Amino acid sequence: MGKPLSVVVWSKEGCHYCAEVKAFLEEKEIPYQTVDVTYHDEFRDILEIKYGVRYVPVVEIGNGETYRGVTEIGVEHLQRALQESR
C-alpha cells in the first residue's frame, strides 16, 4: 500500500477560488494543510520560485517522495491531479 497523499492548499483570506478548493477537499474527505499567504509576501515569493506564479490557490499534492503543484484555477484541474496522484 502506498503512502497517503499529502495535500497543501496555499490560499489567502477572502479568496473565492481558495474557498471553493477547500470545500471540494472537505466534501471528498481529503485532509489538507493550509499555507495562508494573506500577510506574507515571502510565501508568494516561494510560489514564484517553485511554480512561476504569485497567485493563489495553489495546491500541492504529494506522497512523500514526489510532489505536484496545481496552479490552474478550477476544481476540475485539482480533481484530475488527485486522480493521477493515486
Buried (B, 14 or more C-beta within 10 A) or exposed (E): EEEEBBBBBBBBEEBEBBEBBBEBBEEEEBEBEEBBBEEEEEBBEBBEEBBEBBBBBBBBBBBEEEEBBBBBBEBEBBEEBBEEBE
